[in-house]
Amino acid sequence: MSTNESQFERGSSRDDTVTEAFVTQLMEHRHRLYAFIAKQLANATDVEDVFQKTSLVLWQKMEQFDATRSFFHWACGIAFNEVRNFLTTQRRSRLHFDAELVELLAAEAQEEEGLSEARLQALRACVGHLPDRQQRILQDCYGGSATVSEVAHGLGRSRDALYKQLARLRQRLLDCIRGRLAREGVGQ
């Protein structure tokens, strides 16, 4: 049996449930992880390279992940190390960030992530307090494949009237989110 065949067999013996949960988490957080890396590197090609390397390392370390903890923060720790490794090997480049700046950017990105998560939770709560009809309108306009004109036609309203209602709903949600974040003591 070749080395590749034995690696394949070992890989196929993994618990499918764990693998599926891991892949779900990776797919759910891939854009935020990519953004975390992008905030630390100046070149888009470098960001893509480090993201790919990070994804590979995450896959290799999948069994080390503690499902009771935040996948995103675990993945950011690995991404942070991959960025530092990349920068170490790229010292010859004219443009690079020093380690202190990378650490500062990483800390800032994690702080922003916490704020983004708080905003998302507040948005979900605020939408949940809207009447069902308004929730349906938001879902149809922003969560579906129908255009605003199609939604307006389905409601028997003009497109302009629906745009005005959406603007009022967005303002109402914004006020609600700001109020919730202020009550929770979360920076806006």
Secondary structure as GFF3:
##gff-version 3
##sequence-region A 1 188
A	DSSP	alpha_helix	3	12	.	.	.	ID=ss1
A	DSSP	alpha_helix	16	38	.	.	.	ID=ss2
A	DSSP	alpha_helix	44	60	.	.	.	ID=ss3
A	DSSP	three_ten_helix	62	64	.	.	.	ID=ss4
A	DSSP	alpha_helix	71	89	.	.	.	ID=ss5
A	DSSP	alpha_helix	99	128	.	.	.	ID=ss6
A	DSSP	alpha_helix	132	138	.	.	.	ID=ss7
A	DSSP	pi_helix	139	143	.	.	.	ID=ss8
A	DSSP	alpha_helix	148	155	.	.	.	ID=ss9
A	DSSP	alpha_helix	159	184	.	.	.	ID=ss10
###
